[in-house]
Amino acid sequence: MGERMRLQKFLAHAGVASRRAAEELILRGKVRVNGKVVRELGTSVSTDDRVDVSGTPVRLQSETAYLVMHKPVNVMTTMRDPEGRRTAAELLPKGLPRVVPIGRLDYDTSGVLLFTNDGELANVLTHPRFGVEKTYRVVVKGRLLPEEIKRLQSGVALEEFRAAGARVKVVATRRDSSVLDITIHEGKNRQVRRMFDAVGHPVVALARLRFGPVKLGDLPPGQTRPLTEKELAQLHRYKTGALTK
């Protein structure tokens, strides 16, 4: 008899989605076990059971994969796009086990995008409780005043939440624009852009330089590389911390 586990954990381990996203699929009636739709989140399944999502059979991955992509601008983070726009999935190397992105980058944002089929790790790295830092290089209109930088550092009230204080470093100041590095540990929808809008300096360009310990470095746009052993060990510390809490 195969190993038993909760259905959402099974889907996460299979690389279908993070555990939270898997729960949404279950609640929406997209998941069947042995031919029957299952909507109960606590359902226990065996590795011998037949599981499918929207009609596509799902199997546990025998091999875990971890890689980083330099996502170009004008590319969707999603694995497919109903509007036919270019997706990050199209840039992945052939022959990989099925992987999904960890979190997302906006269509018009470039930089570090992680992929894995380790659903547990993906869930931890996107959970606000663990506060994984992300650093962005941002070009904005105008020159920021000292008090505007202090607002970013102390936290900015946005429409439906208050963005926590960020670390801000001025990289360059031009006649009509500024280049800054900003480090946040949240990651709400379009958060960095909205923070700079709130202080009166719209974003012209945005790139994620770092996700936790994983840095963009000189990886060319559209290219991927496997994570190093050191990066993996550092990322798994978040996962270990989650399991011990």
N, C-alpha and C positions, 0 to 999 in steps of 0.2 A: 504493500500500500504506500502511496506517495506521501511526501511531507504535506502537512496541513498548515494553512495560514489564512488570515483574513483576506477577503477578496481585494480590498484596496491595496494591501501590501503586495499581493500577487501581481496586480497590474503595475504597481510601481517597480517591482523587481524585474518585470518583463520589459521595462523601458517604454511602456505605453504613455505614461505621464507621471508627474509628481503625485504623491499620495493624495494631496488635496484636490488636484485636478481629477484624479481617478474617482474620488468620492462624488464629484459632480457628475461624472459619466454614469455612475451607478444610480444616483438619484434621478437622473433624466431618463432612465430605462434603456440606456445604450448597451448594457452588458448582459450577456446570457451565459448561464452555466448549464452545460448538458442540454442545451436547446431551450431553456426556460429563462425568461427575463427575471433578473434579480435586482431589487431596489433597496434591500436591507444592507446597511453599511457593515454590520457585524457578521455577515455571512462568512462561514468558514469553507474554504475549498481545498481540494487536494491537487497536487501536481499531476495526478492522473485524470482530473476532470477536464472536460472540454469547455474552454472559455473563449468567447468571442466578443469583440467590441464593434458595434455597427456592422456585424456580419463578417468581420475579419478575424480569423483564428489568432489567438494569442498564446505564446509559449514562453516559458522562462528562458532567459538568456543564459547560456552556458559560459559565456565569456563577457567580462565587464570591460567597458571601453570608456576612456576619458580623454577629451581633447579640447583644445581652444582654437577658436576661429577669429580672424580679424574680419568682422562683418563690415562690408562696405556700406555706404549710404545707399538709399533707394533699394534696399533688400528687406523683405519681411522676415521676422524671426520665426514665424510659424512654419510648420513643415509643409503646408500647402496653402494656397491662397485662391479663394473663389473668384477673385477679380483678375486672376492671371498674372499678378505681379511676380517678379523674381523672388524666390525664397532662399533662405539659408540652406535648406535641405538640398537644393540643387548644387551647392558648393562643397558638400561633404565628399570625401574620398569614397570611391567604390569599394565594395567588399567589407564594409564595416558591419558589426552587429547593429541592430536597430537602436538608434540613440535619439534623445530629445534635448532641446535646449534647456539650460538651467536659467530660469527667469527669461527676460526678454530685453531687447533693445528696440527703440522706436525705429520706424522706417527711415527717418532722416538722421539717425545717430549711428556712428560707426564705432569700431573698437572691439574690446574683449567680449566674446560670447562663448560660454562653456557648453559642452555637450557631454551627455553620459547616458548609460542605461542603468545606472545605479540610482533607482528611484528614491531610496532612503536618503542618500547624500543630497540629491536634488531638492528634496523636501526640506532638509535642514538648512541648506544654503539660501533658500528663498524665504525662510521663516523669519519674520521681524524680530523674534525673541533672541536670535543669535547675533544680530547686528553685524553681519559681514560687511566690511568696508568696501566701498567702490570709489575709485578716483577717476574724475573726468577732466579732460582738457577742454576748456570752453572759450570761445571767442564771442564777445558781446559788443553791442553798440555802446559807444561813449566811454568815458573814463569814470570809474567808480570812486566816489568820495569815501574817506575813512569811515564816516558814520554808516554808509551803505554796506561796507565790508563787515562792520560790527553787527549789523542786522543779520547778515547771513551767518555769522559766527554764533550769534545768540539764539537763532531760530526765527523762522518767518511764518506768520499766520497766512495760510492759504484758505481756499473756500471751504473745504470740508475737513481739514486737519491742520495741525501746526507742524511744520517741518522742523525737525530737531536741528540744533546748531551744527554747522559744518566747519571743517577746517578749510581755510581759503589761503591760497598763495598766489600773489600777482607775479605772472611770468614776464609780461611785457605790456607796455602802455604805448599806444599809438595816438595819432592826432584825433581820430574819431572812433577808436575801438580799444578794447582791452583783452588781453589773453590771461586766463587764470586757470589754476588747478583747484578743483573743489572735491573734497572727500566727504561722502555721506554714508550712513549705515542703514538707511531705510530703503528707498527704491520704489516709491509710489509712482503712479502713472505720470510721465513727463515731469517728474519732480524738479529736476535741475532747471529746466526751462521755466517752469512756473515760479521758482524761487527768484530767478533773475528778472522775470517780468514784474514780480512784486516790488523789486527795488528800482524799477524803471530802466532796466538795461536788457532789452530783448537779445536772445541768443542768435548768433549768426551761424555758428558751427559747434558741434558737440561730438566728442569722441571719448569712449571709456578706455582709460589707460590701464586700469587694474581692477580685478575682482578678487578680493581677499589677497592671497599670496601670489595669484597668477597675473603676471604683467604682460602687456602687449609687446614690448621690446621692438625688434625690427621685423616682426612677422608682416609680410606684405598683405594688402587688402585682398580678401577672397581666399586666402590660404589658411590651412589648419596645421596644427602640430599636436602630437601626443603630449599630455602633461608629464613633467619630469617626476621622478620618484620623490624628490623633495617637496614639490608642489602638492602631490597626492597625499603625502604624509601630513602636510599642514592642513589640507582641506579635511582630511579624515579626523583631525582633532575636533572639528566642529561636530562631526557625526558621533564621535565617542562621548563628547560632552552631552549631546542630546540623549544618548542611551543611558547615561548615568544620572540624569535628572528626573 
